[in-house]
Amino acid sequence: MGAPDLLEQVVEAHGGAAFDAASHVVVNVGCGGWAFPMKRQRNALADFTGTVSTSEQHVVLAPYGGPGRRGVLERGAVRIETDAGEVLASREDPRPCYRRLRRQFWWDDLDLLYFACYALWGYMNAPFMFRRPDFEVEEAEPWHEHGETWRALRVRFPEGVPAHSREQSYYFDDRGLLRRNDYTAEVFGSWAKAAHYCWEHKSFDGVVVPTRRAAMPRRRNGKPLTAVRLVTIAIEDVAARPRAADQR
């Protein structure tokens, strides 16, 4: 079995048909971990609802930046607006800003918004987005852990799609479920090599989602530094909104 067969298997295992029928997914999320206090944003993502497009990279987080406000990622730009749509703050090209010295010490609300939105979009759209012709996918060396063997896909993201890093590796168990995602969180720095684990998969409207995630530093030998949880993610509910509903 090569990369196309493995990709087909994992898409089916995660509910590909249900995902393909949805225009977007709505997910209730709580995030924690050491990464946010490091950037002076300790509780900014403790409880929010994300609305994530299944096609274009469009994400809305609410509430964000205070009651009655929401954060939006659209066409690579971010903005914070009121629930009525009044723009309060925006940044057209956020990615290059992370090279500036201030981001090494603290992030403002737009910095965090960009990170949170592109990450959530990638988490909710994997592995389905790998079928697109502009993604480069190949099977890589498997990973062995706790007596299990997880098969791997090495994925290269296209230019223009914000992601942790252009190249990432995804590991799947014998059921085809995502168990680990390796990447470098470049907005933190080239040092931020992560092993991101996924577990407690559940089906929501036919879409199978890992409801618990944790990103840990990845050592040179590939093993995680389990004592340090940089980011933790708890997903309590997911709703897949069908495309037909948008057309009525």
Secondary structure, 3 states (H helix, E strand, C coil): CCHHHHHHHHHHHCCHHHHHCEEEEEEEEEEECCHHHHCCCCCCCCCEEEEEECCCCEEEEECCCCCCEEEEEECCEEEEEECCCCEEEEECCCHHHHHCHHHHCCCCHHHHHHHHHHHHHHHHHCCHHHHCCCCEEEEEEEEEECCEEEEEEEEECCCCCCCCCCEEEEEECCCCCEEEEEEECCCCCCCCEEEEEEEEEEEECCEEEEEEEEEEEECCCCCECCCCCCEEEEEEEEEEEEHHHHHC
